[in-house]
């Protein structure tokens, strides 16, 4: 029988590629922030569907089939989501995915490529509204034969996927990597940092680590400003652009039992940190990964965090990176973040070399450096996206509509 930490050499299908993701050292980020600890990223985007949500999708489906709730060939999965859970579900089942408008075009396109139907709902609609993605999913379930909502917000298999899957993987990786003079290690998970959406990831991981491995591990939750998952706030609800994090209600799967502290993050630092990780570490992360690292750095550089963990060689700080940049390539924050703030030394040499080697006559036009500025890049991306959507789905507006 395969354990959560073993990986087949030949997969039977794409679902075998879910989970068992690597821990990656973020040495450059750690050094740039004056940290001595081992800063380790659990890179969940190495999973088949590209995100941490693959794990819960697979477990929810498997358990629903065992319980007779899902019947292959008859059932249709209807799920309200920020996108990634929908992608995980659509890898194996006919799906109707209900997605708020603010979620990226790339998620919609990925879902349609997998054969899912996509319904868009107003971002501004409160979760309790019949026009929210949760409300619309319930409306669809009432009228569509065979419709089943697995409901990641209340389904216990959401946190259990992490308690019995992600958690043991992290513990195994840390305890199996012995301390050396070059790479000191406490051989324990000393700090774990994760962003919160449904809360399933942090709830499941915190229980696994605190109850089976290291009760003294410090668990840090990351929550965007405008969300109430970390507790009541004076800030207005909503307004944040990062996807997959934060809510205006507390999902049933969210457990606060083992969480030690919270960090609130702003969009600006979230997206800047994501771009920093891409450029400095070569990991093509998405916005929620930027939030997780930004929250981790804020905690590790705080007086408590720096003294106990950040400034201590050998302390192992694990941060969950939920997904990659595939889902956000056309977002303004990424298009702007890819542009150098000042011309690089190499760009000057390229321009000079092109000019010096220019032929006397060139009927094909002149080559040019591709750093055209964020504004022109955004315009081009919007034109491409507009053509794509108009060619497949008609007008992509802010009204509720089905994309297929």
GISUL-V765709 format. One record per backbone hydrogen bond with DSSP energy under -1.0 kcal/mol. NH is the residue of the N-H (numbers start at 1). CO is the residue of the C=O. If there is no record, write none. Layout:
NH|CO / NH|CO
This chain:
6|3 / 16|13 / 17|14 / 18|15 / 24|41 / 26|39 / 30|26 / 31|27 / 32|28 / 33|29 / 34|31 / 35|30 / 36|310 / 37|310 / 38|315 / 40|317 / 41|24 / 42|319 / 43|22 / 43|41 / 44|42 / 44|321 / 46|43 / 47|44 / 50|47 / 52|322 / 54|51 / 55|52 / 57|53 / 58|54 / 59|55 / 60|56 / 61|57 / 62|58 / 63|59 / 64|60 / 65|61 / 66|62 / 67|63 / 68|65 / 69|64 / 70|64 / 74|71 / 75|71 / 76|146 / 77|94 / 78|148 / 79|96 / 81|98 / 87|83 / 88|84 / 89|85 / 90|86 / 92|89 / 93|89 / 96|77 / 97|117 / 98|79 / 99|119 / 101|121 / 103|100 / 108|104 / 109|105 / 110|106 / 111|107 / 112|108 / 113|109 / 114|110 / 115|112 / 116|111 / 117|95 / 118|403 / 119|97 / 120|401 / 121|99 / 125|122 / 129|126 / 132|129 / 136|132 / 137|133 / 138|134 / 139|135 / 140|136 / 141|137 / 142|138 / 144|140 / 147|144 / 148|76 / 154|151 / 155|151 / 158|155 / 160|156 / 161|157 / 163|159 / 164|160 / 167|162 / 169|165 / 170|166 / 171|167 / 172|168 / 173|169 / 174|170 / 175|171 / 176|172 / 180|183 / 186|314 / 190|316 / 191|316 / 192|218 / 193|318 / 194|220 / 196|222 / 203|199 / 204|200 / 205|201 / 206|202 / 207|203 / 208|204 / 209|205 / 210|206 / 211|207 / 212|208 / 213|209 / 214|209 / 217|214 / 218|190 / 220|192 / 221|261 / 222|194 / 223|263 / 225|265 / 227|224 / 228|247 / 231|228 / 238|226 / 246|196 / 253|153 / 254|251 / 260|219 / 261|219 / 263|221 / 265|223 / 270|266 / 271|267 / 272|268 / 273|269 / 274|270 / 275|271 / 276|272 / 277|273 / 278|274 / 279|275 / 280|276 / 281|277 / 282|278 / 283|277 / 285|283 / 286|323 / 290|286 / 291|287 / 292|288 / 293|289 / 294|290 / 295|291 / 296|292 / 297|293 / 298|294 / 299|295 / 300|296 / 301|297 / 302|299 / 306|302 / 307|303 / 308|304 / 309|305 / 310|305 / 311|306 / 312|309 / 315|312 / 317|38 / 318|191 / 319|40 / 320|193 / 321|42 / 325|284 / 327|324 / 328|325 / 331|328 / 335|331 / 336|332 / 337|333 / 338|334 / 339|336 / 348|344 / 349|345 / 350|346 / 351|347 / 352|348 / 353|349 / 354|350 / 355|351 / 356|352 / 357|353 / 365|362 / 372|370 / 377|373 / 378|374 / 379|375 / 380|376 / 381|377 / 382|378 / 383|379 / 384|380 / 385|381 / 386|382 / 387|383 / 388|384 / 389|385 / 390|386 / 391|387 / 392|388 / 393|389 / 394|389 / 397|395 / 403|118
